[in-house]
Amino acid sequence: MQTQHISDVIPNVISITQVRKDIDALTDLLEKYPEVKVLRGQSILFNAVRPVGETPKSQKRKAAVEFFQTVAKKYPLKKGELSATAWLIRERDRMRTKEYYEEHNR
C-alpha cells in the first residue's frame, strides 16, 4: 500500500520543512486560502492566516518606497559614486567586524 501525502488530501496544509525551504510556498497557499495549517510531523504547529488589510507599518513602508523611488529618479547615480544599496551593504559588513563591535558595544 502506498501512502499519500496529506497536502494531496487537504490542500491548505503545509509542513514546516517546506516553509523552511521556501517561504513562498506558504505565501502562495495564503493567497489561495484564508487559513493554512503548518504541520510538524503529524501535529499542527501553528495556523497561518492571511493578513486583513494594511497595517500602519506596511503603509509607512509603501510610502517610504514611493519616496525613495521618486528621489532616485530625480537624482540619478553619477559615475563613480556608491549606490545606496552598496553603501548599506558595506556598512552592515563593517558593523559585523570584531573591531566595530568592541568599540561600540562595551
N, C-alpha and C positions, 0 to 999 in steps of 0.2 A: 504494500500500500504506500502510495506516495503522499507526502504531506503537502499541504497547501499553505502558502504564506497568508497571514491574517489580513494584510492590506489588500489581497485579492478578494476577500470576502467582505471586509468592512473598509471602504475606501478612505475614510477620514482618520486613519490610524497610521502612525509612522514610528519607527524605532528611534531611540536616542542615538544609536550608531549612525543611522542615516543622517540625522540632524547634525551630528558632529562632523561627518564627512562633507556635507553640503547643506548649508543653511537655506539655500534657495529651494530645496525640496520642501521644507516646511512652509516657506512663504508662498510657494506655488499652491500648496494644499489649502492655505488660508485664503487664497483668492477664490478657490472653488467652494470651500465650506466655511461657515462662520466659526466652527469649533473643531479643533484637531486634537486627538488624544496621542500623547507621546508615551511610548512604552519602553520600559526597561525590563527585559526578559518578558514575562507574561503579565506583569502588573503595570498599571498606569502610573507613570512618574509625575506627569502634570498635564493639564489641559491648556492648550494654547488657543487663545481666542483672537478673532480679527479685531483690530482696534476700531473704536467707534469715533468717527470724526477726527479732527485735528486737535492736537494738544497745543497749549501755548508754546512749548518748546519747539515743536515742529513748525509752527507758524513763524517763530523767530528765525529758525534755521533757513526756511524758504526765503524770508525777507533778506537775510544776510547773503544768501547765494545770489539772489537777484541784484543786490547792491554791488557785490564783487564782480559780477558779470558785466554790469554797466561800467564800472571803473576800469575793468580790463579792456573793454572796447575803447574807452575814452583815452587811456594811456597805454598804448601798445608797448611791448617789451623791446627795448633797444638792444642792438648788437653788443655783446659782451657783458650785459647785465645779468644778474642772477634772478631767476624767476621766483615767485613767492613759494611755489611748491618745493623747489630746490633749496631755498633758504630754510624752510620749515624742516625739511629732512636733515639738513646739515645741523641745525640747532638741536633737534632731537637726538642725533647721534652724539653731539658734543655733551649734552646733558647726561648721557648714559655713561660717560667716561668716569673712571675712578677719581681722577683729579677734580672734576667738577663736583662730584658727589661729596668728596671730602671737604671741599671749600664751602659749599652751600648747605649741607645737611650735617651739621655737627651734633 
